[in-house]
Amino acid sequence: MSRLSLAALTGALAATTLLLLGATAGCRRATPAAAVTAATPAPATAQPKPASFKSTECRSCHEETFKAWSGSHHAFAHRPVEAQQDPDAVNPARSTTVNGIRYQLDWQDGKPLFNEQQRPGEAAVPYTAEFVLGHTPLRQYIVPIGGGRYQAAELAYDPAKKDWFNVFGDERRTPGEWGHWRGRGMNWNSMCAHCHMTDFNKRYDAATDTFASTWREHGVGCSQCHGQSTAEHLDPKRKPTGLPHNPSAGDLKRAQETCAPCHARNELLTGTLVPGAKYSDHYRLTLPTEAAIFYPDGQVRDEDFNYTSLLTSRMGGKAGVTCLDCHDPHTGKPKLTVTDNSICLQCHGPSPRNNAPIIDPLKHSHHQAGSTGNQCVTCHMPTTTYMQRDPRHDHGFLKPDPLLTKELAIPNACNRCHTDQTVDWSIGFVDTWYGAKMESRQRARTRIVVAAQANQPDAPGKVLEFIATEEVPAWRATLLLLLRPFAANNPKVIEAARAATRDPEPMVRSAAAQVLAAAPHEAASLRPLLNDPSRLVRLDAAWPLSTELPADSALRKELDDYLAVSADQPTGRLRIGQDLFNRGRAAEAEVPLRKATEWDSNSPGLHDSLGIVLNELGRPAEAAASLWRAAQLAPTDAGYAFNAALAFAGAGKLADAELALRETVRRNPRQDRAWYNLGLLYAQTKRPQDALTALQQAEQIAPTVADYPYARATVYWQRGEREAAVVAARKALEIDPTHGPSRALLQPASR
């Protein structure tokens, strides 16, 4: 009988299929590698060439509208540096120290000059700002650094307090980090301009890593929302045909998709903002699947903006409340007063709309009329401050639930105001005032989301039961996405995903495609989605079917165009590498993956992906180094450590493999495969008792895996303990009567 070898198991690493990470799921397949390095393409539906008109040309016919817009945050979203507006920040010349960095500020040749000294004694680095991003509550200065590249500086100005501050606080302080202000995470061309400029075109050339960006005008002007057809509307040679695309007319739910691109955390699918287009044809909305981005109840946590919250709320996701029900599209301000609750009582007042319940703010809030606690927005739209000075309302309209604060550390509006009181104090009042109403769908769903995020064994059943009655599409999509880790081994999850491919909402069909992509042998379920009317769904279906797409097909081009959109970012190069790897072109995949790790050297996922490719290329030592780097960068992630262990074993570095396996089970004591491999390694290095202990751990965690008692049987056999070996082998056969190795071991024993 042959001896088990840990090295033989490393094929599992080489066979790993690279999958898209989190919300950046996308796609690609059969085009030459050079095609993905082209400049950012035009959207699939060609747009007219931008005309030269500016928003000022609308004024003569739309005076009142122009006046409302001209003082708005949209109008001031971006502008060139101006002598009349910016000297208050830099004149007279001054020095300031912010978060340990010393700055000398001056006005030189009509522009703000910054001299930045990272540490005492070091030479100051000068840079000049050309643009200003934002108006109130802060101004961020935009700095050219060559190659058509602009960066958003970390030093920002507060015009109300008239002081300078760092928008990151104490974070992102190390030059060279992706998120440092000079890094790609703060690149204006990629991260800022498409929402702060009008008709912006990034025009990135991946071959030279340069930009030739263009735009119609600074700020969010008329054509950004009304479309490029505005040029025809203004043409004196044409007969007036009425307004161009009007986002405030007709279907408000569809109209708000013109607002959504810049008021949502999302991913660009085409790199182009197209007024009036379907959102899912150009963007992937970030949903509350990850605890670090949203709290499990859907409250914003990271800088998430508003659209996801609105769509996950019952008001926006079920009742159909839109941005334009509450906000004037030109001023951006609420249409009605907030402090006296008029904005909310337009639906919840004596003459309710959309079957909204009638609410008396005094009785409902149990707070005195005119007080902060009597305002609907205080409790149902609490604020979080971003960029150090920018408080923003959550648009999820959730019930404050201090019990979830106690259980899951999710913030609640009660203690946000009553900071001097305990959570139990808040629970007492909430229970007294609202009683059984607090045992709501919101609370139940939150607990289920937490269970799914923790990969609890009973989570799939709970999620599936909840989805069956979920009326809010954004939550149906979120809950489906949380089932991805269970897809490979749970037929009911696959059944639910197949059913969801027929959901009327694109985001739900997209989630279904991603779940099916995580399961083996579901190509037949995915192929119909290649013809889905939504680009988002087509992309998610095409990714796992990449190898099937003809090189000259429309879908192939659509995938290649999508990948090119983000080729200037590490995640974009990662996707290009993933696609090449998945199509069997591992040698070509190494190039974009190495570029990704250069651009973001602190991302564990990038090093892990590169390591998998290197292992496939037969370079296990290099693979192990890259995979171990990933494990070091993510000190609580057991998966990275386990991948590194397998690669070390493949490279013959058993001491390092042991270290990585021990680290894996330290991080996740219930990682049965790690215990199993550790047991095999102990057996291979002549430590049978340690081997038996590790294998027993694997067996206790996963008692239905026949390999584990069989491995224990081989250790007993090698020690000469034939009776114990027979017992262990028979246990393996009880689990799996077809387990050939156990049957082979028992044959000599029966003679």
N, C-alpha and C positions, 0 to 999 in steps of 0.2 A: 504494500500500500504506500502511495506517495505522501511525503510530508507536506503539510500546508505551508505556504510561504506568503508573507505579507506583501512582498514585491509583486506577486501575481495579482493582487487586488488593485493595483494602481491603475489598471485599465478603466476603472470606474471614473477616475478623474479625467482621463483623456477623452472619454465618451461623453462627458458633460456637455450639454447643449447650452450655449450662452443665451440667456434670456434677457429681455429688456428689464430695466430697473424701475420699479415703482410706477409713478404716474407718467413716466416718459415713454411708455410703450409705443412702438411704432412699427417699422417694417423695412423690407428691401429684398432684392434678388437679382437675377442673371444679366447684369450689364457689366462691361469692362470696368475695372477699378478706376480708370481715368475719368469715367463719367461722373463719379461722385465728387470729384474735385473741381467741378465747374462752379462758376459764380452762382449766387442764389437765383433760382429760376423764377419766371413769371408764374402766376397761378394757372391752373389748368384751363380756366376760362379767361381768355385774353381780355385785358382792360384797355380802354382808349388811352392814347398817349396823353399825359397830363397837360392841360393848357396852362397859360401863364397867369390867369386871373388870380387875384387875392380876395380875401374876405371884404376888404374895403369897397370892392366893386358891387357888393350886395346892398350897401348902405342906402343908396338913393331910393330904392324901392322898399326897403325893409328897415326903416329908420328905427322904430321901436325895438325890433328884434336885435338889430345891430347894437343898439345902446345897451340892452340887457346883457348881450354876450360880451361886449367890450370890457366890462368890469369884472368878468368872471374868472374863476381859476382856469377854465379852459383857455381863455384868451391869454392869460399870463403863465401858461404851463411851461413856456420856453421862450427865450428872447436872446438877442445878442447883448453883450455887455454894453451898458449905456452910461454916459457920463452923468446924466441927470438922475438916474435911479440908483447907481451903485457906489458913489463916493461916500455915502453914509457908512458903508461897511469898511472902507479902507482909508478914508481921509479924516483926520490927518494920519500920516504914517504911524504905525503902532506895532508893538510887539505883544504877543500873547502866548501863553503856554497852555496847551490843551492835552490832557491825558499823557503828560510827560514829554510831549513833542513841542518844541519851541518854533514859533512862526514869526517872521517879520513881514508885515503887510504894508503895501505901498501902491500908489497909482502911477503907472509908468506908460507913457505913449498911449494913453487912452484906455488902458486895460489894467485890471488888478494883477499885481505881481506878488507872488508868494515865495518866501524863502523858508524852506522846511529843514529844521535841524533835528534829526532823530535822537541824537545823544549828545551830551556836553562834550565839546572838543572836536566833534565831527564837523566836516564842512557842510554848510547849508546847501540844499538842492533847490535851485530856482525853477519856477514854472509860472506861466501866464494863463489866465482864464480868458476864453473867447465868448462863452455862452453862460447863461444863467438858467437853471432848471428850477421851476417852482417860484412861488410868490410869497404866500403865507401858509403855514407858520414858519417856514424856513426857505432859504435860498441855497441851492447847491451849485457850485461853480464847475463848469465843464472845461477840461484842459486838453489841448491837442498834444499828442506825443509822437507824431510821425506815422507814415504809412496810411494816412487817412483815418487814423484811429483817434478817438476822443475818450477821455476817462472822466467819471464823476468823482470829484475830489471828496475826501472824507471830511474836510473842514467846511462847515456850513455856517451861515449867518442867520441869526434870529432877529428879524427887523422890529419885533415888538420889544424884546428885551435889549436889543442893540448889543448883542455879544456873539462871540464865535464859540462853536462847540463841535465835537466830533460825532457824526451821525451814527457811528458804530459803538460809541461808548468805549469800553475797554476791550472790545473784540476786534478781530481782524487787524492786529497791530504789526504783524510780521511781514515785511516786504517779501514778495515771492509767493505768498499764499494766493489761492484763486480768488478769495474774497477781499484781499487788500485793495485799496482804491486804485492802485496801478495794475491790478490783475484783471483777468478776463471776466471775473464776476462783477466788476464795476465798469465794464466797457459800455460806453454810451451808445455806440452804433448797434450793439446787440441787445442791450438790456433796457435802454431808456427811450431812445429816439422815436420808435414806432408809435408810442403813445403820447409823446410830448410835442411831436411835429406833425405837420399836415402833409399827406401824400409822401411819406418817407419811404425810400427804397434803400435798403442796406448795401447792396451791390458789393458783396464780399467775394474776393478771389482767393480760393483755397490754395492754389498753387504758389502764390506769393505771400499769402497771409496778410493781405492789405485790403483796404476799403476804398471805394469811390462813391460814397453815399450821396444821395440827392434828396431834395425835398422842395415842396412848393412854397411853404411859409412856416415861420416859427409859431409855436402854440397850436392849439386845436381849433382850426378855422372851419369855415362853413363847409367846404368840400369834404372835410374829414368825416362828417356825419351825413351830409346830403349827397355826396358822391361826385364823381368826376363829370357826370352828365350836367352838372351846374354850368359847365362851359357852354354847352348848347343853349341852355336857358338864357345865358347872357348875350348870346350872339345876335347882334342887331339885324343880321341878314335873315334870321329865321323867324318864323311866326311864333309868338309866345305859346308855349304848350303847358303852362302851369308850372308848379314847383317840380324840381327833380325829386329824387328819393326823399320822402318826408317821414322820418322815424317816429313822429308824434301823431301820425294819422293811422286810422284803420286798426289793424291787429296790434295792440300794445305789447302782447307777449312776444310777437315777432319783432316789433319795433325795438324792444329793449336789447335785442341781440346786436344792435348798433352801439349801445352803451357798453355791453358786456366785455368786448375784447380788452378794453383798458381798465375795467373795474373788476377784474377777476385775476386770480392766480391761474395761469394756464400755460400751455405749450403751443407755439405756432406750428401749424401744419404746412402752411404755404408761404409764410413770411410776408403776407400782404393783408392789410385791413381793407375789407371791401364793404362799404356801407350797404345795408339791405340784404347782404348775403346770409345764408344760414350759418349759424355759429359753428355747428359741427362739421362744416366743410372747410373751416380754416383754423380751428382751435380745439385743443383738448383741455377740458376743464379739470382742475385739480380737485379731487373729492376727499372727504375726511376719512381716508383709510389709514393714515399714519399719525400716531399720537404726537409726534414731534411737530406736525404741521397744523392739525386741528385737534382740539380736545375730543374725546370720544362721543360727547353729546352733540358735536357739531360747532361748538363755539370756536372762534378764531383763536389761534395761538401764535403762529408765526405771522409774517406779513402776508395775509391771504386776501385782502381787499373784500369786496362785497358780494359778488355774483354767486359764488358757491353757497354762502350763507342764505341768500335770498331763495335759491332753488331748493335748499334742504329744509327751509321753513314750510310750515303748513300754509302760511299766507301766500308765499310765492310759488311753492311747489304743488299746491293743491287748489287753493282758492284763486290763483291767477293774478295776485297783486304784482305790479311791475314797478320798475324805477320811475316811470313816467306818471304813475298814480300819485306819487308823493313829491317828486322833484320837477321843477321847471327845467326844461332841457337847455335853455339858453343861459340862465343865471346859475344853474346848478343848485340853487337853494330850495329848501322845502316850499311847497306851494302854500301851505297853511302854517299857523303858529305851532311850535313844538311845546313851549312852556305851559300853555293852557290845554294841551292835549287835542287841539283841533285837528291836527294832522291825522291822529288815530281815530278820532270820533267821526270822521267822514265815513268810515265803514262801521265802527262799533258804537255809533251814537243812536239817537232815537229813530233815525231812518236808516237802518243798516243796509249795507250792500253785500252782495255775494254770500248771503246766508250767514253773515258774521254775527256772532253773539253780541247783544247789547250789553255794554259795560258802563257802570257808574264808577268813574275813577276813585271817588272818595270811599265808597263801600268796598271796592275791589282792592285798593292799595292799602287801606287801613292807615293811611298817612294824611296829615292835615292838608286841606286845600291850599294850593300855592306853594307847598313845600317841594323840595327836590324829590322826596320819596313818593309824591303824588303824581309825578310825571311818568307817563308810560315808558318813555325812552330810558329812564334811569334804570328800571328793573328789567325791561325786555330788550334793550339795545345798549348794554354797558359798553364803556369805552376802554380801549387798550391803546397805550401810547407807543408809537413806532418812531424810529429815527430820532429818538430822545425827546422830541418836541411836538410830535404830531399825533394828537388823540383822535381815534376813529371809532365810530359806533359799529358794533356787531349788528349785522342785518339778519340774524337767524330768528329773532323774536321768540327766544326760548323762555321757558319758565325758570326763574331762579330756583335752584334745588340744592340747598346746603347739605342735604343727606348725601348727595353724590360727592360733595367736597370732602365729607368725612370718610366715605368709602373709597373714593378714587382720586382725591386731590384735584378735582375739577373746580375752578373758581365759581363763586356764586355772587350775584349782584348784591345780596343783602350784606355780606361781609366786605364787599368792595366799598360800600358806604360806611358801614358800622365797623370800622377797622379796630375799634377798641373793644369789640365784643367777640366771644368765642363762636365757633361753628355750632356748638350745641345750643347756644342761646338763640341763634337764627333758626335752627331746626324746631325749637320749641314754638316760636311764633308762627312759623310756616305751617306746622301741623295743627296748631290751634285755629288759624284762620282758614286753611284750605282743606285740611283733613284728607279724606280718601282721594280727592282730586289729584293729589301729588303722586299717587301710584298710577302714573300716566304712561302712555305709549313712549313718551320721551325717555322716561326713566328706564323702562324695560329695554328699549333699544340700546341705550347707552351701555348697559351691563352686557348685552350681547356683543356689541362692538368690542368691548374690552376683552371678553372671552375669546373672540376670534383673533384679535391682535396678539394675544398671548398663545395662540395655537392650542387652546385647551381641547382635549379629545372630544368633548361633548358639544363643542361650538358649532360644527356643521349642522347638526339637528336643530339647534336653537335658531341659527340664522335662516335656515330653510323654512322653518315654521313662521318666522317673522316676515320674510319676504312675501309669503303667500297672501298676506293681508296689507302689505305696504302700499299706500296710495301715492306717495311722493316719489317720482321717478329718480331723483338724485339719490335718495336713500336706497332705492332698489338697486341702483348701479353700485353704490358704495358697498352694500352688503354682499352683492355678488363678487365684487373684487376681493373682498376679504376671504372668500372661499378658494382663492387660487392655490394656497398651500395644500388644500385637501383634495384637489381635483384628481390627482393621479390615482387615489385609492378609495374614492367614495363615489359609487355609481349614482347616488341620489343627487350629488352635486352636479354631475354631468347631465343628468336628466333635467335639473332646474336650468342649467345654462342653455341646453338645447331649446327649452321652452322660451327662454328670454331672448333668443335670436328673433323671435316674432313680436317682441315688445314694440309699441309705436314710437318710443323715445330712442333716438340714436345713442345717447349715453348708456342706456341699458343694453342695447345690442352690442355696443363696444365692449362693455364689461363682460358680456356673455362670450364674445370672441376671445377675450383674454383668458377667461377661465378654461375654455376649450383648448386654447393653445398650451395651457399648462398640463394637459392630460395627454397620454399617448393614444394613438389610433383614433383621433377625432377629426381627421382631415375631411372626411365626408360631411361632417356637421358644419365645417367652416367654409367649404367651397361655395355654397349658395350666397354667403355674405360678400364674396368678391364682387357681386353685382348689386350690392346695397346702394340705395340712393345717397347715403351719407359717406363723404370721403373718410371721416374718422373710422367708421365701421369697416370700410374697404381696407384701410391701412392695417387695422388690427387683425383682420382675417388674412391678409396677404403676408404678414410677417412670418407666421409659422409655415406658410405654403410657398415661401420664397423660391425654393428650388424648382417648383413646378411652373413658374411663370416664364413664358417665352421672352427672349431678350428684347424683342421689338414690340412687345405688347404695351397697351395703354397703362395697364396696372404696373408694369415694370417701370415705366417712366414716372408714374405717380409716386412710386416708392422712392425712386432715385431723387426726384425733385424734393420730396420730404426730407430725405437725409441731407441734402445739400443745404437746406435752410439753416441748420445748426452746425455746419461744418467748422464754424469759427470758435466753437466751444468744446471743452473736453467731452461732454456728453454726446455731442454730435460725432466727434471722431470715434468715440466708443461704439456708437450705433453702426457706423460704417464698418468698423472692425468686426462687430458682432455679425453683421450681415455676411461679410466675406467668409468668416469662420463657419457659419451655418450652411454656407453653400459649398463647403469643402475646400476653401481657398485660404488655409491657415497661414501660409507663408506671406500672402498679401495682407492678411489681417494684422500681422504684427506691426506693420508700419503705422497705421492710424492709432492703434492701441498704445504704442510707445509715445506717439505725439500727445495723446490724451494724458498719459502719466507725467509727461514733461510739463504740460500746461496746468495740471492740478496734482502735484506730487503728494498731497495729503489725503487723497480720496482712496479709501480701502477698496471700493468696488472696482476702480480702474486697475489697480495692481492685481487684484484677484482675476479679473478677466484676462489680463496680459499673461499671468502665470498659467492659466488653463491653455491658452494658445501655445505658449512655449513648451508645455508638456506634450501637447499634440505634435509639435515639431520635433520631438525626441530630444529635448534639452532639459532633462528633469532637474539638474542642479540650478540652472537659471530660473526655471519655473518655481522651484522651492523657495528661492530667494525672494521672488516677486510675491508669492503667496504668503510667505511669512511676514513680509512687509505689510501686506493687507491685514494680517492678524494683529500686528503691532499697532496699526493705526486704528483698529476697532477692538479695543481691549476687552469687550464683553461679548463679542460675536464668536460663537463656537464653530460656525460653518467655515469661516476663513481659516481658523486654526486646524480644522480637520482636513481641508484641502491641502494645506501646507504639509501636514503629516504624511499624507499619501505621496506627495511629490518628493519629500525627503526620503521616503522608503524606496521610491523608484530610482532615486539617485544613489541608493546604497548607503545613505547616511542614517543608519538605524538609531544612533544616539539622538540625533536631531528629531527623527520621527517620533521617538519615545517622548521627548520633551514636548513636542507639539500635540501628541495624543493626550498626554497628561494635562496639558493646558486646556484641551478641548473639553475633557470631562470635568475639569475644575469650573469652566465657564457654564457648562450645561451638564450637570450630573446625570441627566436622563437621555443623553445621546448614546443610544444603544450600539450603533455602528462603531462609534469611537471606542467603547469598552471592548467590543468584539475584536477590533483591529489591535488594540493594546494587548489583549490576551494572546493573539497570534504572535505579536512581536515578542512578548515574554517567552512564549514557547520556543520561538526561533532562536532566542538568545539564552536558552537553557535555564529558564526560571519557571519551572512548571507550576509551583505553588502560586506564584503571582499570576500566572496565566489562568489558572483555575478560578482564582478570586475575581479577575476581570471578566472572564466569560460568564461566571455566575451573575455578575452585575448586569451584563447584557441580557441574560435570560430572564432575570426578574423584571426588567423594564419592558421587554418585548417577549412574553412567553409563547407567542404564536409563531416565532421564527425558528424553523428547524435547523438552520445552520449553527445556531448557538450551542445547543446540546451536542450536536455532532462534533463541533470543534472541541468541546470538553472531552468527548469520547476519545478523540485522537491524542489528547494530552495524556489521558489515563493509559491508553494503549502503549504510548512511548515509554511510560514509566513502568510498564509491566503489570499494571492493575487491570487485568482483563475483565474481571467481573464488573468493576465500576464502568469500564468502557462499554460493555454490553448494555448495562442499564441506561447509560446516557444515549447510546445509539437508538435503543428501543423508544426512548422518550422522543427523539427526533422523528421516528417513524409514526408515533402516535399523532404528532403534529401534522406531518405530511407523509402519508403512506407511500408516496411516489419518490421519496428522497433517496436517490440512487446511492450516494456515497455512504449513507448509513446502512443501507441494505448490503453494500459490498463489504463493509467492515464486519457485519454480523455473519457473513457467509463462512469465513474461516472459523469463527467461534462455534458455529453449529456442527462443524465436522468433528 
